[in-house]
């Protein structure tokens, strides 16, 4: 099936959010829509297109957006993860998708990865009209769990110092103090594991909008965020995809969230936090997610989707 991608925008909090709209090659009627965004500082060009293309090839419209403060979207200061803003961006993206003439507003699905996998659970818990949710490699809140690598005390102290200093900068209206998203083991960075860092660097080669930086004050916001607590309120089907060796997000917390959701299911895959973007793990994960979305979004009244071979 031919897939078309166009540039669109919507407003959130008085700022312009940039998005790609993928449309399946259908000549008439409305389609379900999958609304997607990346995790933490991720931008739409950081490995999301292959997923969107598969979902569109299966007959869904797909809206992939950048949060305020990131990528092609507006918003100052840059590289600031503000949980409240990102959740509002999700709500506005859903509203925008529902108003598109080619979209069936009753068949909106949410897809998130890492931090945004927590966002989609939080947003869907407030909106029972959402038809389905995919939480991929989900970050559901800070926790120390068995097998998690604890950073050296020197790194922890440096990180806390950077957070405190940047919070003070924010109070007086100064630009953020940045820390890297990706660094070598022992660096003060969000991801320092060799496997995750290598995959993220490969994805970044094709992502001109992505920056290897996050405002240090963002970490304080993340520390208070617990989207896993809302999983039990989901009324729609939920698919949770976890990676067995994920040391950036708690696998037990993600599995528990999937089990608490009344219509949740959990699938496990080999690899680490970014395994879902490369090789056979990507192929299996996107195939499972496509199958789940087709099952959740299409019925006899809406017609049969077209699912390409391999998806």
Buried (B, 14 or more C-beta within 10 A) or exposed (E): EEBEBEEBEBEBBEBBBBBBBBBBEBEEEBBBBBBBBBBBBBBBBBBBBEBBBBBBBBBBBBBBBBBBBBBBBBBEBBBBBBBEBBBBBBEBBBBBBBEBEBBBBEBBBBBBBBBBBBBBBBBBBEBEEBBBBBBBBBBBBBEEEEEEEEBEEEBEEBBBEBBBEBBEBBEEEEBBBBBBBBBEEEBBBBBBBEBBBBBBEBBBEEBEBBBBBBBBBBBBBBEEBBBBBBBEBBBBBBBBBBBEBBBBBBBEBBBBBBEBBEEBBBBEBEBBBBBBBBEEBBBBBBBBBBBBBBEBBBEEEBEEBBBEEEB
